[in-house]
């Protein structure tokens, strides 16, 4: 994944810990819950990885659109 990201122009490399978390989650079919944009980047280069940013709220942007209020 690190090589794919570099070839596609990702400027920041993922840490060894982030790569291990991604590999473990993908292998077990789990979703990575995070507050770190590195996992958003990782998802672009590993199609088997699923991630959700906890700072977006339970429904992501859709929740804010539906209620009219952003999650805090």
Secondary structure, DSSP 8 states (H G I E B T S, - for coil): -HHHHHHTT-SS---HHHHHHHHHHHHHT-EEEES-THHHHHHHH-TT-EEEEGGG-TTTHHHHHHHSS---
